[in-house]
Amino acid sequence: MRPQPADAARLDAGRPDAGRAGRQPARGGIHTVLDIGATRIACLLAVDDPTMAGAFRLAGFGQSRPLGFSNGVVTDLQPAERSIRRAVADAEQMAGLRAGEVLVSVSGPQLRGERVEGDVAVRSQRIEGQDVLNAIQDAQRRLRLEGRKILHVTPVGYMVDGVGGIQDPRGMDAHRLAAGLHVITAPAGLVANLERVVQLADLVPQRFVAAPYAAALGAIVEDERLNGVIVIEFGASATSVCVFEHGHLQRLEVLPEGGGDVTRDLAAALNCTLPAAERVKLAHGSAVRLTMHADDLVETPRTGDDGRLTSGSSRRGELAEICAQRVEDILFKIHHHLVAWGCDRPRSRRVVLTGGGAELPAIKEVAARMLQQQVRVGSPLRLNEAGGEGARPSLAASAGMLRLAIDPPPEIARGPVARPRPDAPRDMLRRAADWLRDFY
């Protein structure tokens, strides 16, 4: 059941507890995520499932249009705050609970993934835990943030005396040890403004997570993560590629093209508004060029001389051609990155498609042909039980955020909300020590 307009209006008034009376306050075992995308804001509330470790029950779901945002960037604080409040109000009313600390997604082409490597001499010719920490610290020193904020640091692997592919070097005899890390960052100002607007909506940001990384975790199974998988998230404003090997994220690339570009291509070709073009894409779009029924006429809107939409018609084949051309262009660029990374060997690993663009008809077949890999469309695994909206690939990032909140995979460092402190490098080293102890 959705909140009545009067409830939403009270929330928009800006009073901290407006519209939230009677709802239980957040407590241990309740998790809240706020997924801020290019086309919608989704808020999910989940509670721990006491019958199984790492499992949860979806208690509440809400969504709203991302007014005050542009491709995940805050552009106007007041409408952005109201948009967040609306999504949270829906989720809270459905769950009968109040949101507390929240995980917040960071999305868009501003995200950057890079690999850094540290190299140190082994102190006593037999690698110990301190040598591993020294190598990790040396890699961290090589980071050049330059106005960017760390969201995730994951291990890539180790080299022992120049020999790579080492997962746990401790106890090995060696003279030198190298540690590889993968670091995801976002512009510090972007994160600071997200933090500000979340706080204005009377929420406490727990941490910020990269939406592509979360979408990958929400759509893949454990076997894929351990044995190697490529995850492609087709978002509205960007398309991301994540490569996993040995259970860890190895590569991340974000392309500044997505499903919204397909919509803009249709709007330009049909001479209509973006909302009208989006409806055409959902009703008649396809990622493959049609060979059957291509000449069938379907009703499509046109913008008349007076600026109003009028009824027109287009051939199905023409609409499919417009969509397919943009999809193929994006996949061609993805293949270029996979070649550069050495991940292009035919049928060497599975590709999982997710995000709203993964719902475009025939995109699985086109991706399999162009990438020469086994392909599946990944719906949010842990939200499938909710059915309907919860089973759509567009909610993979939300599902992955819940996983990061409840049962996170190993990370050396995670992006904190707190402002940088003078002892930040020491704090990251402490996190690395904790990770080393917990993971191994």
N, C-alpha and C positions, 0 to 999 in steps of 0.2 A: 504494500500500500504506500502510495506516495504522499508527501506532506501536502496539506491544503495551501492555497496561495497565501492565506493569512499567516500561516506558520513561516513561510519563506520570507514574507514581508517583515515579520518581527526579527528574523535572523539578520536581514539586510539592515535593520536599524543600527546594528553594531553593538548592542548590549552583550556582554560576555556570555550570559546565561540565557539570553532570549530564546524562547522556543525549545529549551532543553530541559525544562522542569519535568520531574518524574522519571527521568532516565538515569540508570545507574551509572555512577562515575566509573572511569576506567580503573582497572585493577590488574594484578598479575594474571597472566594467561590471556589477556585481551590484546590484540594486535591491530593497528590501523595503518593503512597505506594510502597515500595520495599520489595518484598517477596523473601527472599534468602533461597531456599530449597536445598535438597541434589542432585536433578537432574536438576534443572533449577532455573533461576532468573526471576521473573516476576515483571514488573513495570506497574502500573495502574495509569492513570490520570482521575479524575472525577471532575465534576462541579456540584454545588448545583442546585437542581431543585426548582425554585422559586414558583412553584405551590403547593408544599407540604413540610411541615417541616420534616427535617431529610432524605429527598429523594435526589437522585443524578442521574446524567446522565454520563455513562461511555464515556469518550471522547477519550482516547488513551490506547492502550495495546501493550506491547513489552516484549519479552523474549529472554533469551540467556542461553547458557550452563554455569554452575557455575565453570569456570576455576579459579584456585587460591583458591578454597574453598574445604573443605572436610567435608561433613555432617554439613554444616552451620558454620564451623570454618574457619577463614582466615588462609591459609597456605602459600600464596605467594602474596604479595601486588600488584605487577604490573599486573599479569594476572587477579587478582580479580577486580582491578580497571577497566580494559578493559571490563570485563564481565558485570559489572554494567553499564558502558557507552553504551554498545551495547543495552541492554534492555531499558535504558532510551531514547536513540536515537529513537528507534522504536516507543515508546509511544509518545514521543514529536512530531515526524513527523506525526503520525496519528491524534493527537489532534490539531496540529498547535499551541501548547502552550509550554512554558518552565517550567520544573519542578522547584519547589522552595523547601520549607521545606518538608521533607519526613518522613513517618513512616517506620521503618525498623524492620523486623521480626527477632527473635532469635529462632532457632529451634535445634532439636537434643536431645540426651539422657542427655546432660549436664544440662537441665532445671530441676528445683526441686520445688515441691509444698509442703508446710508444714502449719500446723495449730498451732497457738499460742493463748493463753488465758490470759487475764488480769483480776484481781480481786481486787476490792477496796471497802472500806466502804462508804456507802451513807452518805453525810454530814448532812442532816437534816431529814432523814427517809422518804423523798419523792424525788424520782429521778428527777433530772433536767438535762438540756443539759450538764452542766459542769461535772456532775457525769459520763455521758456517755463518754465524752472526756477523763476524768481521767482514766476510764477503758480501753479505746483504747490506751492511752499513756502507761499504765502499760503493756499491751500486747506487744506494740512495744519495750519496754525495754527488754523483754525476747527474742527478736530476736538475734540469733547468726549468723551473716553474714559470718565472717571468710573468707574474700576474695571474697564474692559474692555481686551481685548488685540486688537491688529490681526492679522488673519490674511491678508488680501489687500487690495491697493490697485490698482485698474485704472483706466485712462483712460476717460472718458465722451466727451469732445470739447472743442472750444474755441469761443470767441466772439471775433470780431475787430470792435471798435467796434459791438458789439450784434448782429452777424450770426452766427448759429449754424451748426452743421453742418460746421465746419472740422475736418479731420482732422490736417493739418500746417500750422500758421500761419507757419512760418519763411520769411523772405524777403518777407512781405506788408507793405505800408505800413499803419500803423495808429497810433492814439493810445492805445488801451487793449486789453488782452488778458485774457480770462477763461478759466480752465481748470476743467473739471469732473472730479471723481474719484468713483469708487464704492468704498466701504470696507466690508469685512466684518469684524465684530468678534464676540468671544465673551467671557463673563465671565472675568476674569483668574484667579479662584480655580478655576474649572472647568478651565482649561488647565493651571494649576499642578499640580492633583491628577492630571490625565492624565499630565503629565510625570513626576510622582513614581512612579506605578504602573508606567509603562513602564520607568523606571530600575530599579525593584525587580525587574523581570523580566529584568534584565541586558541590556537593550537601550539603544541610544543614540538618543534622539529627534532627528532631523535638523530637522524642521519640522512644524508643525501646519497642516492644511488643512480648509477648510469642506466637509463632505460633500456638500451640495447643489451647490456649484460643481464639485466633482470628478465627481459623477454626471452633470452636464450635459456636461462635457468628455469623459466616457467613452462617451456615447451619441450625440453629434452628429458629423456630418461637417464638414469644413472649409468647404464651400460654405454649409451652414446657418449656421455661426458668422459668416461674412462677410456674408451677405445678410439675416440676421435670423431668429431662431428663439426660440420659447418652450419651455422645458423644465420639465416638471412631474414631480417625484419623489414618488411615493407611498410614504413610509416607514411604519414601524409606529407610531411615536409622533408623527410630524409629516409634513406635506406641504409641499414647497417649490416656489417658482416662480422661475425664472431667465429673464431676457430678455436676449438678445444682439443687438447691432447693430454693424455695421462691425467685426466681429471681437472686440468687447469686451463684457464683462458690464455691462449698464446698470442692471438692477434685480434685487433679491433680496427675496423675502418668504417667511417661514416660518410656516405655520399650525399650531397645536397640535392637529391632528387627523390621523389616518392610518388605515392598515389595522388597527391594533390596536383602534380604536374600532368598526370593523365587527365584529370578533371579540367585543368586549364587548357590543355590541347583540345578537348572536346568543346569547351566553351568558345574558343577561338574559331574552330571549324564550323560550329553551328550558329555562331553569333547570338549567344544567349548568356544568361547569368551563370555564375559558378554554382549556386544551389541547384539550378535547373540542369546543368551539365552533370552534377553529381548524381542526380536522380536517373539520368540517362545511362550513366556508367553502371550504376547498380542494376538497372533493369535490362540493359542490352549490351553491356561491355563484355569483352573477351580478350584474353591474352594471346589468342591464336587467330590467324587470318582464316576466315570462313571459306570452305569449299562447297558447302551445301546451304541452301536458303540465303545465299549472300545477297540476292536481289530482292528479297522480301522487304517491303516497306513497313517502317514502324513510325509511330507518331513521335516527333521531337519538337521542342519549343524553338522559337525564333524571337529575337527582339525587333519589334516593329519600329516604324519611323517616329512614333510617339513615345518610344522608350518602354512600352509595355510588351509583355510576352504574348506571342500569338502562336497558334498551332501550325506546325509544318510536318514534313516527313523526310526520312532519310533511309537509305538502304542499310540493312544490317551489316553487310560486308564493309561498307565505308566506316561505320562506327568501330567495328572490330579492327580494321586496319589502323585507325588512329590510336587505339589502346595498345595494340600489339607492337607498334613501332616504338612507343615510349618504353614499354616493358623490356623489349629486346635491347634497347639502348642501355638501360640500367644493368641488365644481366651481362651484357658485353663488358661493361666497366668492371663489374664484379669479377668476371673471369680473368680480366687483365690483372687484378690484384692477386687472385689465387695463383696465377702463373708466377708472378713476382715472388710469392711466398713459397713456391714449390708445392702447392696444394692442389695441383691440377691433374694429377695422374688419374686417368679414367677409372671410375667406379672404385676408387680407393677409400672413400668414406661417404657417409650419408650426409645429405643436405636436408635441413629442416627449414621450411618456410613458415613465417609467422607474421603477425601484424595485420592491420586492416587490408593491405593490398594483397595478402595471401588468399583472400576470399574471392578474388577475381577469377572467373571461370577459366579453366585450362592453363592456369599459371604453373601448376605442377608439371604438366607435360612439356611446356616450353622451357622451364628451368632444367628439366632432365635432359632435354635435347641440347641445350646450349652449354651446360656445365659438364655434361657427360658423367653424371653421378646419379646414384639412387636418391630420389627426392620424396619427401612426404610433407604434408601440411600439418604443422604442429598446433593443436589447440591447447589451451591452458590445462595441463594434466590434472592439477589439483582443484580446478574449478569445474571440471566436467560434471561432477555430482550435482552442481547447482542447476545444470541444464540451461536451455535458452541462451540468454545473453552471456552467461558464464562459460559457455563452451566455444565462444568465438575466438579465433586467433588474435583479434584486436585487443583481447584482455590478457595476453601472455605476459606482458610486462607487469601488470598488476599481480598476477599469480606468482611471478618470480620475486616480486618485492615481498610477498608474504613468506615465501621460502627464505629469503634473506633475513626476515624478521624472526622466523621460528626455528629454522634448521639450516643455517648458512654453511656453504662450503668453505674450505680453508682459505683465508686471506692473510697476508702479512700485515696489511694495514687497511683501515676503512676510513672513509672521509668523516671526520667529526664535525659537529656543528660549531663547537667552540672556536673562538678566534685564535689565530696562531699565537703560541707562547714562545718565550725565549728557549724553553727546553723541549721544543717540538721534535728536533732530531732524536733526542734521548727518548722521548715518548714513543716514537716510531720504532726505535730499537727495542724498547720494552715489549711493544706489540709483536715484533718479530720473534722475540724470545718466547712469548706466550704461544705464538703460532707454531714454533718449532716443537715445543713441548706437547701441545695438543695434537698436532698432525702426526708426529712420529711416535 
